[in-house]
Amino acid sequence: MEESILGIIWLMLLTVSIITMIVFIRKYSNIERMAMIDKGINPKDHASNSDTSVPLRLALLLIGFGLGLFAAYFLDQATRMEEVAYFSMLLLFGGAGLGLSYLIEEKKAKQK
């Protein structure tokens, strides 16, 4: 197959999988809310305890990706590693960002 056709197929598969994931997340959160109502629990009281771990994880992951791309650019210029530098640095710095978010969440949990 041609590369352009494979690119279009991957893009379509990615779009369909993201839409399916969103639909199922909404469906199961609705089922969870309905179960809470059946048991006499107010879902709004439960939702008021906002959890900051998801935005923290996402922010540090994206910061890690950005730093990884920055480091990979300089590594590529110095050693001509090309794709290897970009993938390895993205994964390395992204993982470091997630590890940092874990440490911050543990520190918060110990303070409570």
The first five atom37 places (N, CA, C, CB, O) and aatype in JSON, in Angstrom:
{
  "aatype": [12, 6, 6, 15, 9, 10, 7, 9, 9, 17, 10, 12, 10, 10, 16, 19, 15, 9, 9, 16, 12, 9, 19, 13, 9, 1, 11, 18, 15, 2, 9, 6, 1, 12, 0, 12, 9, 3, 11, 7, 9, 2, 14, 11, 3, 8, 0, 15, 2, 15, 3, 16, 15, 19, 14, 10, 1, 10, 0, 10, 10, 10, 9, 7, 13, 7, 10, 7, 10, 13, 0, 0, 18, 13, 10, 3, 5, 0, 16, 1, 12, 6, 6, 19, 0, 18, 13, 15, 12, 10, 10, 10, 13, 7, 7, 0, 7, 10, 7, 10, 15, 18, 10, 9, 6, 6, 11, 11, 0, 11, 5, 11],
  "atom_mask": [
    [1, 1, 1, 1, 1],
    [1, 1, 1, 1, 1],
    [1, 1, 1, 1, 1],
    [1, 1, 1, 1, 1],
    [1, 1, 1, 1, 1],
    [1, 1, 1, 1, 1],
    [1, 1, 1, 0, 1],
    [1, 1, 1, 1, 1],
    [1, 1, 1, 1, 1],
    [1, 1, 1, 1, 1],
    [1, 1, 1, 1, 1],
    [1, 1, 1, 1, 1],
    [1, 1, 1, 1, 1],
    [1, 1, 1, 1, 1],
    [1, 1, 1, 1, 1],
    [1, 1, 1, 1, 1],
    [1, 1, 1, 1, 1],
    [1, 1, 1, 1, 1],
    [1, 1, 1, 1, 1],
    [1, 1, 1, 1, 1],
    [1, 1, 1, 1, 1],
    [1, 1, 1, 1, 1],
    [1, 1, 1, 1, 1],
    [1, 1, 1, 1, 1],
    [1, 1, 1, 1, 1],
    [1, 1, 1, 1, 1],
    [1, 1, 1, 1, 1],
    [1, 1, 1, 1, 1],
    [1, 1, 1, 1, 1],
    [1, 1, 1, 1, 1],
    [1, 1, 1, 1, 1],
    [1, 1, 1, 1, 1],
    [1, 1, 1, 1, 1],
    [1, 1, 1, 1, 1],
    [1, 1, 1, 1, 1],
    [1, 1, 1, 1, 1],
    [1, 1, 1, 1, 1],
    [1, 1, 1, 1, 1],
    [1, 1, 1, 1, 1],
    [1, 1, 1, 0, 1],
    [1, 1, 1, 1, 1],
    [1, 1, 1, 1, 1],
    [1, 1, 1, 1, 1],
    [1, 1, 1, 1, 1],
    [1, 1, 1, 1, 1],
    [1, 1, 1, 1, 1],
    [1, 1, 1, 1, 1],
    [1, 1, 1, 1, 1],
    [1, 1, 1, 1, 1],
    [1, 1, 1, 1, 1],
    [1, 1, 1, 1, 1],
    [1, 1, 1, 1, 1],
    [1, 1, 1, 1, 1],
    [1, 1, 1, 1, 1],
    [1, 1, 1, 1, 1],
    [1, 1, 1, 1, 1],
    [1, 1, 1, 1, 1],
    [1, 1, 1, 1, 1],
    [1, 1, 1, 1, 1],
    [1, 1, 1, 1, 1],
    [1, 1, 1, 1, 1],
    [1, 1, 1, 1, 1],
    [1, 1, 1, 1, 1],
    [1, 1, 1, 0, 1],
    [1, 1, 1, 1, 1],
    [1, 1, 1, 0, 1],
    [1, 1, 1, 1, 1],
    [1, 1, 1, 0, 1],
    [1, 1, 1, 1, 1],
    [1, 1, 1, 1, 1],
    [1, 1, 1, 1, 1],
    [1, 1, 1, 1, 1],
    [1, 1, 1, 1, 1],
    [1, 1, 1, 1, 1],
    [1, 1, 1, 1, 1],
    [1, 1, 1, 1, 1],
    [1, 1, 1, 1, 1],
    [1, 1, 1, 1, 1],
    [1, 1, 1, 1, 1],
    [1, 1, 1, 1, 1],
    [1, 1, 1, 1, 1],
    [1, 1, 1, 1, 1],
    [1, 1, 1, 1, 1],
    [1, 1, 1, 1, 1],
    [1, 1, 1, 1, 1],
    [1, 1, 1, 1, 1],
    [1, 1, 1, 1, 1],
    [1, 1, 1, 1, 1],
    [1, 1, 1, 1, 1],
    [1, 1, 1, 1, 1],
    [1, 1, 1, 1, 1],
    [1, 1, 1, 1, 1],
    [1, 1, 1, 1, 1],
    [1, 1, 1, 0, 1],
    [1, 1, 1, 0, 1],
    [1, 1, 1, 1, 1],
    [1, 1, 1, 0, 1],
    [1, 1, 1, 1, 1],
    [1, 1, 1, 0, 1],
    [1, 1, 1, 1, 1],
    [1, 1, 1, 1, 1],
    [1, 1, 1, 1, 1],
    [1, 1, 1, 1, 1],
    [1, 1, 1, 1, 1],
    [1, 1, 1, 1, 1],
    [1, 1, 1, 1, 1],
    [1, 1, 1, 1, 1],
    [1, 1, 1, 1, 1],
    [1, 1, 1, 1, 1],
    [1, 1, 1, 1, 1],
    [1, 1, 1, 1, 1],
    [1, 1, 1, 1, 1]
  ],
  "atom_positions": [
    [[0.83, -1.19, 0.0], [0.0, 0.0, 0.0], [0.87, 1.25, 0.0], [-0.94, 0.0, 1.21], [2.01, 1.24, 0.48]],
    [[0.33, 2.27, -0.53], [1.06, 3.53, -0.55], [1.06, 4.17, 0.83], [0.46, 4.48, -1.58], [0.18, 3.91, 1.65]],
    [[2.05, 4.98, 1.07], [2.18, 5.63, 2.37], [1.03, 6.6, 2.64], [3.5, 6.37, 2.45], [0.59, 6.73, 3.78]],
    [[0.55, 7.26, 1.61], [-0.54, 8.22, 1.82], [-1.83, 7.51, 2.23], [-0.78, 9.05, 0.55], [-2.58, 8.02, 3.06]],
    [[-2.08, 6.33, 1.66], [-3.27, 5.57, 2.03], [-3.14, 5.07, 3.46], [-3.49, 4.39, 1.06], [-4.1, 5.12, 4.23]],
    [[-1.95, 4.58, 3.82], [-1.74, 4.11, 5.2], [-1.9, 5.26, 6.2], [-0.35, 3.48, 5.34], [-2.45, 5.07, 7.28]],
    [[-1.43, 6.43, 5.83], [-1.58, 7.59, 6.71], [-3.04, 7.95, 6.92], [0.0, 0.0, 0.0], [-3.44, 8.27, 8.04]],
    [[-3.83, 7.89, 5.87], [-5.26, 8.19, 5.98], [-5.96, 7.14, 6.81], [-5.91, 8.29, 4.58], [-6.83, 7.46, 7.63]],
    [[-5.6, 5.86, 6.61], [-6.23, 4.78, 7.4], [-5.9, 4.94, 8.87], [-5.76, 3.4, 6.9], [-6.78, 4.79, 9.72]],
    [[-4.64, 5.25, 9.21], [-4.26, 5.45, 10.61], [-5.0, 6.63, 11.23], [-2.75, 5.66, 10.72], [-5.43, 6.58, 12.38]],
    [[-5.14, 7.69, 10.46], [-5.86, 8.86, 10.95], [-7.33, 8.54, 11.21], [-5.74, 10.02, 9.94], [-7.89, 8.96, 12.22]],
    [[-7.94, 7.79, 10.31], [-9.34, 7.4, 10.51], [-9.49, 6.48, 11.71], [-9.89, 6.7, 9.25], [-10.42, 6.64, 12.5]],
    [[-8.58, 5.51, 11.87], [-8.64, 4.61, 13.02], [-8.45, 5.37, 14.33], [-7.58, 3.52, 12.89], [-9.13, 5.1, 15.31]],
    [[-7.52, 6.31, 14.34], [-7.29, 7.11, 15.54], [-8.51, 7.93, 15.9], [-6.08, 8.02, 15.35], [-8.89, 8.01, 17.06]],
    [[-9.13, 8.55, 14.9], [-10.33, 9.36, 15.13], [-11.47, 8.51, 15.67], [-10.76, 10.06, 13.84], [-12.14, 8.89, 16.64]],
    [[-11.7, 7.36, 15.06], [-12.79, 6.48, 15.51], [-12.52, 5.97, 16.92], [-12.96, 5.3, 14.54], [-13.44, 5.9, 17.73]],
    [[-11.27, 5.62, 17.23], [-10.97, 5.11, 18.56], [-11.12, 6.19, 19.62], [-9.57, 4.53, 18.6], [-11.57, 5.9, 20.73]],
    [[-10.74, 7.42, 19.32], [-10.9, 8.52, 20.29], [-12.37, 8.8, 20.53], [-10.18, 9.8, 19.8], [-12.79, 8.99, 21.68]],
    [[-13.16, 8.83, 19.48], [-14.6, 9.07, 19.63], [-15.24, 7.94, 20.43], [-15.29, 9.19, 18.25], [-16.07, 8.2, 21.3]],
    [[-14.87, 6.69, 20.15], [-15.4, 5.55, 20.9], [-15.02, 5.63, 22.37], [-14.9, 4.24, 20.3], [-15.85, 5.35, 23.23]],
    [[-13.79, 6.02, 22.66], [-13.35, 6.14, 24.04], [-14.15, 7.21, 24.77], [-11.86, 6.46, 24.09], [-14.56, 7.01, 25.92]],
    [[-14.38, 8.35, 24.14], [-15.16, 9.42, 24.76], [-16.58, 8.97, 25.03], [-15.16, 10.68, 23.87], [-17.14, 9.25, 26.1]],
    [[-17.18, 8.28, 24.07], [-18.56, 7.8, 24.24], [-18.65, 6.83, 25.42], [-19.06, 7.11, 22.96], [-19.56, 6.94, 26.25]],
    [[-17.72, 5.89, 25.52], [-17.77, 4.93, 26.62], [-17.48, 5.57, 27.97], [-16.79, 3.81, 26.36], [-18.07, 5.18, 28.97]],
    [[-16.59, 6.54, 28.02], [-16.33, 7.24, 29.28], [-17.59, 7.97, 29.74], [-15.16, 8.24, 29.12], [-17.94, 7.91, 30.91]],
    [[-18.26, 8.65, 28.81], [-19.51, 9.35, 29.16], [-20.58, 8.34, 29.6], [-20.02, 10.18, 27.96], [-21.31, 8.6, 30.56]],
    [[-20.67, 7.22, 28.91], [-21.68, 6.21, 29.23], [-21.47, 5.67, 30.65], [-21.65, 5.06, 28.21], [-22.41, 5.6, 31.44]],
    [[-20.24, 5.29, 30.96], [-19.98, 4.71, 32.28], [-20.04, 5.73, 33.4], [-18.63, 4.03, 32.28], [-20.4, 5.38, 34.52]],
    [[-19.71, 6.97, 33.13], [-19.87, 7.98, 34.18], [-21.36, 8.24, 34.44], [-19.16, 9.3, 33.77], [-21.76, 8.49, 35.57]],
    [[-22.17, 8.17, 33.39], [-23.61, 8.31, 33.57], [-24.17, 7.13, 34.37], [-24.31, 8.41, 32.2], [-25.02, 7.33, 35.25]],
    [[-23.72, 5.92, 34.09], [-24.17, 4.75, 34.84], [-23.75, 4.88, 36.31], [-23.58, 3.45, 34.22], [-24.51, 4.52, 37.21]],
    [[-22.55, 5.39, 36.55], [-22.08, 5.59, 37.92], [-22.95, 6.61, 38.66], [-20.61, 6.05, 37.91], [-23.32, 6.4, 39.81]],
    [[-23.28, 7.7, 37.98], [-24.15, 8.71, 38.6], [-25.54, 8.15, 38.9], [-24.27, 9.93, 37.68], [-26.11, 8.44, 39.95]],
    [[-26.07, 7.36, 37.98], [-27.39, 6.76, 38.2], [-27.36, 5.8, 39.39], [-27.86, 6.02, 36.94], [-28.31, 5.75, 40.16]],
    [[-26.28, 5.04, 39.55], [-26.15, 4.13, 40.69], [-26.05, 4.92, 41.99], [-24.92, 3.23, 40.53], [-26.6, 4.5, 43.01]],
    [[-25.37, 6.05, 41.96], [-25.28, 6.89, 43.16], [-26.66, 7.43, 43.53], [-24.3, 8.05, 42.94], [-27.01, 7.49, 44.71]],
    [[-27.44, 7.82, 42.54], [-28.79, 8.33, 42.81], [-29.66, 7.22, 43.37], [-29.42, 8.9, 41.53], [-30.45, 7.47, 44.28]],
    [[-29.54, 5.99, 42.84], [-30.32, 4.86, 43.34], [-29.99, 4.57, 44.81], [-30.06, 3.62, 42.49], [-30.87, 4.16, 45.56]],
    [[-28.74, 4.77, 45.2], [-28.35, 4.5, 46.59], [-28.6, 5.69, 47.51], [-26.89, 4.12, 46.65], [-28.34, 5.62, 48.7]],
    [[-29.11, 6.79, 46.96], [-29.44, 7.95, 47.78], [-28.29, 8.9, 48.0], [0.0, 0.0, 0.0], [-28.35, 9.74, 48.9]],
    [[-27.25, 8.8, 47.21], [-26.1, 9.7, 47.32], [-26.24, 10.79, 46.28], [-24.75, 8.93, 47.14], [-26.58, 10.52, 45.13]],
    [[-25.99, 12.03, 46.68], [-26.07, 13.14, 45.75], [-24.78, 13.21, 44.93], [-26.34, 14.47, 46.51], [-23.71, 13.44, 45.51]],
    [[-24.84, 13.03, 43.62], [-23.62, 13.07, 42.8], [-22.9, 14.42, 42.85], [-23.96, 12.73, 41.37], [-21.69, 14.47, 42.68]],
    [[-23.63, 15.51, 43.08], [-22.98, 16.82, 43.14], [-22.09, 16.94, 44.37], [-24.03, 17.93, 43.13], [-21.06, 17.6, 44.33]],
    [[-22.5, 16.3, 45.49], [-21.65, 16.32, 46.68], [-20.36, 15.55, 46.43], [-22.4, 15.74, 47.88], [-19.29, 15.94, 46.89]],
    [[-20.48, 14.46, 45.7], [-19.32, 13.65, 45.39], [-18.37, 14.36, 44.43], [-19.75, 12.31, 44.8], [-17.15, 14.22, 44.55]],
    [[-18.91, 15.12, 43.49], [-18.1, 15.81, 42.5], [-17.44, 17.06, 43.06], [-18.94, 16.18, 41.3], [-16.52, 17.6, 42.44]],
    [[-17.88, 17.54, 44.23], [-17.3, 18.77, 44.78], [-15.87, 18.56, 45.26], [-18.15, 19.28, 45.92], [-15.11, 19.52, 45.38]],
    [[-15.5, 17.31, 45.54], [-14.12, 17.03, 45.94], [-13.27, 16.93, 44.67], [-14.03, 15.71, 46.78], [-12.97, 15.83, 44.2]],
    [[-12.9, 18.06, 44.14], [-12.17, 18.06, 42.87], [-10.77, 17.49, 43.07], [-12.1, 19.48, 42.27], [-10.08, 17.81, 44.03]],
    [[-10.39, 16.66, 42.15], [-9.09, 16.02, 42.19], [-8.17, 16.75, 41.23], [-9.19, 14.51, 41.84], [-8.47, 16.88, 40.05]],
    [[-7.05, 17.23, 41.74], [-6.13, 17.99, 40.9], [-5.05, 17.1, 40.29], [-5.48, 19.1, 41.7], [-4.16, 17.61, 39.61]],
    [[-5.11, 15.79, 40.51], [-4.04, 14.93, 40.02], [-4.04, 14.8, 38.51], [-4.15, 13.57, 40.66], [-2.97, 14.71, 37.9]],
    [[-5.21, 14.78, 37.87], [-5.25, 14.63, 36.41], [-4.65, 15.84, 35.71], [-6.7, 14.41, 35.93], [-3.81, 15.66, 34.82]],
    [[-5.03, 17.07, 36.06], [-4.37, 18.21, 35.4], [-2.88, 18.29, 35.71], [-5.04, 19.51, 35.83], [-2.08, 18.68, 34.85]],
    [[-2.5, 17.9, 36.92], [-1.08, 17.92, 37.27], [-0.31, 16.92, 36.41], [-0.88, 17.6, 38.76], [0.74, 17.25, 35.87]],
    [[-0.85, 15.7, 36.29], [-0.2, 14.68, 35.47], [-0.08, 15.14, 34.02], [-0.96, 13.36, 35.54], [0.97, 15.01, 33.4]],
    [[-1.17, 15.66, 33.48], [-1.17, 16.09, 32.09], [-0.2, 17.24, 31.86], [-2.59, 16.51, 31.66], [0.53, 17.26, 30.87]],
    [[-0.18, 18.19, 32.78], [0.73, 19.33, 32.64], [2.18, 18.89, 32.68], [0.46, 20.36, 33.74], [2.98, 19.32, 31.85]],
    [[2.53, 18.05, 33.64], [3.92, 17.61, 33.74], [4.31, 16.69, 32.59], [4.15, 16.91, 35.07], [5.47, 16.69, 32.16]],
    [[3.35, 15.91, 32.08], [3.64, 15.07, 30.92], [3.93, 15.93, 29.69], [2.46, 14.13, 30.64], [4.88, 15.66, 28.95]],
    [[3.13, 16.96, 29.47], [3.35, 17.83, 28.33], [4.63, 18.65, 28.47], [2.17, 18.76, 28.14], [5.33, 18.89, 27.49]],
    [[4.93, 19.07, 29.7], [6.2, 19.77, 29.94], [7.36, 18.82, 29.64], [6.28, 20.3, 31.4], [8.36, 19.22, 29.04]],
    [[7.23, 17.58, 30.07], [8.26, 16.58, 29.78], [8.43, 16.34, 28.3], [0.0, 0.0, 0.0], [9.55, 16.22, 27.81]],
    [[7.31, 16.28, 27.56], [7.4, 16.13, 26.11], [8.11, 17.32, 25.47], [6.01, 15.95, 25.5], [8.94, 17.15, 24.57]],
    [[7.77, 18.5, 25.93], [8.41, 19.7, 25.38], [9.91, 19.71, 25.65], [0.0, 0.0, 0.0], [10.7, 20.01, 24.76]],
    [[10.29, 19.38, 26.88], [11.72, 19.32, 27.21], [12.4, 18.2, 26.43], [11.92, 19.11, 28.72], [13.56, 18.33, 26.03]],
    [[11.68, 17.1, 26.22], [12.23, 15.99, 25.44], [12.48, 16.38, 24.0], [0.0, 0.0, 0.0], [13.52, 16.03, 23.43]],
    [[11.54, 17.1, 23.4], [11.75, 17.56, 22.02], [12.92, 18.54, 21.95], [10.48, 18.23, 21.48], [13.72, 18.51, 21.01]],
    [[13.01, 19.41, 22.95], [14.1, 20.38, 23.01], [15.45, 19.67, 23.11], [13.91, 21.35, 24.2], [16.4, 20.01, 22.4]],
    [[15.54, 18.68, 24.02], [16.79, 17.93, 24.2], [17.09, 17.1, 22.96], [16.71, 17.03, 25.45], [18.25, 16.97, 22.56]],
    [[16.06, 16.52, 22.34], [16.27, 15.69, 21.16], [16.79, 16.5, 19.99], [14.98, 14.98, 20.77], [17.59, 16.01, 19.2]],
    [[16.34, 17.72, 19.87], [16.82, 18.59, 18.79], [18.34, 18.79, 18.9], [16.09, 19.96, 18.82], [19.06, 18.66, 17.92]],
    [[18.79, 19.1, 20.11], [20.22, 19.31, 20.29], [21.0, 18.01, 20.15], [20.49, 19.93, 21.65], [22.12, 18.02, 19.64]],
    [[20.43, 16.89, 20.61], [21.09, 15.6, 20.45], [21.17, 15.21, 18.98], [20.33, 14.52, 21.24], [22.18, 14.66, 18.53]],
    [[20.13, 15.51, 18.23], [20.12, 15.22, 16.8], [21.16, 16.08, 16.07], [18.72, 15.46, 16.21], [21.85, 15.59, 15.17]],
    [[21.27, 17.34, 16.44], [22.25, 18.22, 15.8], [23.68, 17.78, 16.11], [22.04, 19.67, 16.25], [24.58, 17.91, 15.27]],
    [[23.9, 17.27, 17.32], [25.25, 16.9, 17.73], [25.68, 15.54, 17.17], [25.35, 16.89, 19.24], [26.84, 15.37, 16.79]],
    [[24.75, 14.58, 17.12], [25.15, 13.22, 16.77], [24.47, 12.66, 15.53], [24.87, 12.31, 17.91], [24.8, 11.56, 15.11]],
    [[23.55, 13.39, 14.93], [22.8, 12.94, 13.75], [22.08, 11.61, 13.99], [23.75, 12.81, 12.55], [22.15, 10.7, 13.16]],
    [[21.39, 11.5, 15.14], [20.64, 10.28, 15.47], [19.27, 10.25, 14.81], [20.49, 10.16, 16.97], [18.68, 9.18, 14.67]],
    [[18.78, 11.39, 14.4], [17.49, 11.56, 13.75], [16.34, 11.02, 14.59], [17.51, 10.87, 12.4], [16.14, 11.51, 15.7]],
    [[15.56, 10.04, 14.1], [14.33, 9.62, 14.77], [14.58, 9.03, 16.16], [13.6, 8.61, 13.92], [13.77, 9.21, 17.07]],
    [[15.68, 8.32, 16.31], [15.96, 7.67, 17.59], [16.03, 8.7, 18.72], [17.27, 6.88, 17.52], [15.52, 8.45, 19.81]],
    [[16.64, 9.81, 18.47], [16.77, 10.84, 19.5], [15.41, 11.38, 19.9], [17.67, 11.98, 19.0], [15.14, 11.57, 21.08]],
    [[14.55, 11.62, 18.93], [13.25, 12.21, 19.24], [12.38, 11.25, 20.04], [12.54, 12.62, 17.96], [11.78, 11.64, 21.04]],
    [[12.29, 10.0, 19.61], [11.44, 9.05, 20.33], [11.98, 8.76, 21.72], [11.32, 7.75, 19.54], [11.22, 8.71, 22.68]],
    [[13.28, 8.57, 21.83], [13.84, 8.25, 23.14], [13.71, 9.41, 24.12], [15.3, 7.85, 23.01], [13.38, 9.21, 25.29]],
    [[13.96, 10.62, 23.65], [13.86, 11.77, 24.54], [12.41, 12.07, 24.93], [14.49, 13.01, 23.88], [12.14, 12.45, 26.07]],
    [[11.47, 11.88, 23.99], [10.06, 12.07, 24.33], [9.64, 11.1, 25.43], [9.17, 11.87, 23.09], [9.01, 11.5, 26.41]],
    [[10.0, 9.83, 25.27], [9.63, 8.83, 26.27], [10.35, 9.06, 27.6], [9.92, 7.44, 25.76], [9.76, 8.92, 28.67]],
    [[11.62, 9.4, 27.53], [12.4, 9.61, 28.75], [11.89, 10.8, 29.55], [13.88, 9.81, 28.4], [11.66, 10.69, 30.75]],
    [[11.73, 11.93, 28.9], [11.29, 13.13, 29.62], [9.8, 13.06, 29.97], [11.57, 14.38, 28.77], [9.39, 13.59, 31.01]],
    [[8.98, 12.43, 29.13], [7.57, 12.23, 29.47], [7.43, 11.36, 30.71], [0.0, 0.0, 0.0], [6.62, 11.65, 31.59]],
    [[8.22, 10.28, 30.77], [8.21, 9.42, 31.96], [8.71, 10.14, 33.19], [0.0, 0.0, 0.0], [8.21, 9.91, 34.29]],
    [[9.7, 10.99, 33.02], [10.21, 11.78, 34.15], [9.13, 12.73, 34.66], [11.48, 12.56, 33.75], [9.0, 12.94, 35.87]],
    [[8.36, 13.32, 33.74], [7.26, 14.2, 34.15], [6.2, 13.45, 34.93], [0.0, 0.0, 0.0], [5.69, 13.95, 35.93]],
    [[5.86, 12.23, 34.47], [4.88, 11.43, 35.19], [5.42, 10.98, 36.55], [4.48, 10.21, 34.37], [4.67, 10.93, 37.53]],
    [[6.71, 10.67, 36.61], [7.32, 10.31, 37.89], [7.29, 11.48, 38.87], [0.0, 0.0, 0.0], [7.04, 11.3, 40.06]],
    [[7.55, 12.67, 38.36], [7.5, 13.87, 39.21], [6.09, 14.12, 39.71], [8.01, 15.09, 38.43], [5.9, 14.51, 40.86]],
    [[5.09, 13.91, 38.85], [3.71, 14.1, 39.3], [3.35, 13.08, 40.38], [2.73, 13.99, 38.11], [2.61, 13.41, 41.31]],
    [[3.86, 11.86, 40.26], [3.61, 10.85, 41.29], [4.21, 11.29, 42.63], [4.19, 9.49, 40.87], [3.57, 11.17, 43.67]],
    [[5.43, 11.8, 42.6], [6.06, 12.26, 43.84], [5.3, 13.42, 44.47], [7.51, 12.67, 43.57], [5.16, 13.47, 45.69]],
    [[4.81, 14.34, 43.65], [4.05, 15.48, 44.17], [2.74, 15.0, 44.78], [3.77, 16.5, 43.05], [2.35, 15.49, 45.84]],
    [[2.05, 14.04, 44.13], [0.8, 13.52, 44.67], [1.03, 12.77, 45.97], [0.13, 12.61, 43.66], [0.22, 12.88, 46.89]],
    [[2.12, 12.02, 46.07], [2.42, 11.32, 47.32], [2.71, 12.31, 48.45], [3.62, 10.37, 47.13], [2.29, 12.1, 49.59]],
    [[3.41, 13.38, 48.14], [3.7, 14.39, 49.15], [2.41, 15.04, 49.64], [4.66, 15.46, 48.59], [2.25, 15.3, 50.83]],
    [[1.48, 15.31, 48.7], [0.19, 15.88, 49.07], [-0.61, 14.91, 49.95], [-0.62, 16.23, 47.82], [-1.24, 15.32, 50.93]],
    [[-0.57, 13.63, 49.6], [-1.31, 12.63, 50.36], [-0.77, 12.5, 51.79], [-1.25, 11.26, 49.64], [-1.54, 12.31, 52.73]],
    [[0.53, 12.61, 51.95], [1.13, 12.52, 53.28], [0.76, 13.74, 54.14], [2.66, 12.4, 53.18], [0.63, 13.62, 55.35]],
    [[0.6, 14.9, 53.5], [0.25, 16.11, 54.25], [-1.19, 16.07, 54.74], [0.47, 17.34, 53.38], [-1.52, 16.7, 55.75]],
    [[-2.06, 15.33, 54.06], [-3.47, 15.28, 54.46], [-3.7, 14.35, 55.6], [-4.32, 14.87, 53.32], [-4.84, 14.2, 56.05]]
  ]
}
